[in-house]
């Protein structure tokens, strides 16, 4: 095996290695769930709840923000910008026999899309098969927790990272003067950009920034017709974005956009958590990424790759040292930093293999180098999370799931449920019924929820019921369920 820059000499081995890497990647990301593939994060449960409501109503509609400005109201506003992802989850609910029990299957699909995108993007910029597999393997070392999110969660950002990669692949192909099958690549670019806009607009902004960086780095090397079309699409997209975010008049809109893009760290951290760089990108991958970024900076066609890593790195420094960020919230910088790190790592490994060949090292030195780098990337330990609660997994107990199944069989929207905050989050997704906004708001703000509002007529009360006018309907596994006295039936034996 004298050449490892492609798979022409060993196509079977290259394919087997790719399968091994994908299996290892899935195990590294999802193995900690130990076969329990139910949702594990607030965002996953909320996406399920909104998808349930979309199926019940037959339409995707924005919800009016309720709750505190930096709690549920902000969460609802953000989700109103990601209705495309709600549609994806609604489709999952329709086609999957056990959509909640197998919800991590959606995360696995996003992960495979992301892995394919990183591999395809690496190959498109001249990285060989084996270094591209190292880049894919690097994805398995990236963290997932309750604040950063990450590839183990089926949330809008997880979907968008893979789509972002394929949008960049289409851009690179269309920018070439000798592009083959341009209609197919335009279709891929249009679908990818549309999905980013509908599912996670922040990724579309990142895509636009990387494309602008690439176009500015090699202005004379791109197809002029493509650049004109790209500029027209950018202007149209900007106009649509401005129309969507318009706030009464120009002055209010300017203030709104400033609040949207100029991010003060204090408003975007939960309990003042500060992540270290080596937690966001493990040390071995970080070293390769820094080397790959330096290599890419001297190649005009790869400057955008260096930017994909160095720009998030600078943003992270802005938060840490100046308490100020731009465009990307602190807890999302790590997602794009990880993508850039994997791409730059592939470039670094490619250059290392080229050096080994140019210095006439023995043929076995290249596979040995690949194996050593792969082991270093996978086995290098990462520091523990800064706070233990970032590892929390949100899942209901068996009794509450049984209660939800029974409720879903007897009640339908727009019936309402009162329950403790975390139970309310589960019940909203499991039944599709409405829960009190104050309960969900307290989960995001960390403040204790107000007591049950006895002036409202709740169709169901799950858990302790301090108000009069309700009778015990049944108890399952120590979880009592109350209904209004006039509607309460006999408790089951």
C-alpha positions, 0 to 999 in steps of 0.5 A: 500500500504505497498510496493513501491519497485515494482508494484506487488501489484498495477500493474494498479496504477503503469501503470497509474502513468507511463502514467501520468509521461510521459504526464507531462514530455512531457508538461514540455519539449515541452509545452512552444512551445504552439503547434508551433512544427516547428524547433526552433534552428540553429542546427535543421534547419541545420539538415533539410537542410542537410537531404534535400540535402541527399534526392536530391542527393540520398546519404549521403556524407561529405561536405567540411568545408567552412567558418571560423575555429570556425564558419561554418567550425567547424559546418560542420566538426561536422555534418560530424561526425553525418551523421547518424542523417542526415539519421534519419531526411531524413527518417522523411522527407520521412514519415511525411506529414508535416515534418517541421510543426511537427518537434518537434514530432521528439524531442518528440520521442527522449524524450520518448526514453530517458525516457524509457532508464532512467526507464529501466536503473534504474530498471536494477540497482535495483531501484524500479518502483516508484523511477525510475519514479522520475528519469524520472520526473527529465528529465522534469526539465532539461534546454533547450536553444540555447547554452546547447541544451537539450531535447526540440530540435531534434538534435543529442545529444537528440537522443544519450542520450536515445540510450546511456541509452539502450546501458548501459542496454544491457551492464549490462545484458550481463555482468551478468553470468546468462544473458537470451537471450544473442543474443537479448542483443548483437543485442541491444548493437550492434545497439545502439553502431552503432547508437551512432557512426553514430549520435553522437560519443561523446556519444559513448565515454561517453558510453565507459568510463562508461563501463570501469569504471563499469568493473574496479570496479567489475572485478571478477564479470563479464562474462569473455567471454563478457569482451573479446568481449568487449575489442575486439570491443573497439580496433576495434572501436578505430582503426576505429576512428583513421582511420577516424580522421587521418591527413596526418601523426602521428604528425599532427594526434596527434595535431588534437586529442589534439585539439579535446579532450583538450578543452580550455574554451575560444574557446568553449564558446559563448560570455563568457556565464557561467552557474551555477550548479543550472541552469543545474540541478535544486536544488531539483534534485541536492540534490537528485543526490548528495545523490544518488552519495554518496550512489552509491560510496559504492556499487561496482555495482553502482560506474559507476552511481556515475561516470555518475554524478560526472565526468561531475561535475568535468569537469564543475569545470575544466572549471569554475576554470581552463579554461580547459576541456577534451573530452566534450565541456563546453556547452555539459557537462550539457547534461551528468550531467543531465542524471547522476543526474536523475539516482542518484536521483532514487538511493537516493529515493530508499534508502529512501524508504528502510529506511522507511520500515526498521524503520517500518514507517506506510505504508502510509509514502512511497506514501506520500514520493513519492508524496512530492519528485515528487512535489519538483522536479517539482515545485522547481524553477530554476534560469533564464538563464545567458543571455536572448538571450539563450532563442531565438527561430529561426522561420521564419515569415509566409511571408517567409514560403510562399515565400519558398513554391513558390520558392520550386515549381519553382526551384530545387538544385543546384539553389542558393539563396542570403538572409540575414543570418537568412532568408538564414538559413530558406530558405536552410531548407525549399527549399533545395537550396544552400545559401551563406556560409558567411551568415551562418557563421555570425550566428555562429560567431556573426560577420556582414556578408559581402555585397552581392557578385555581381560578382556571379550569384545568381538564387534568391535574397530574400530581399533587392537586392543592385546589378544590373542585377536582376529584381523583380519577386514577393513580398509576405507579404513585402518580395521581391524576385528577379531573374536575369533580363534575367530570370525574369518574370512579377510580379504577380498582 
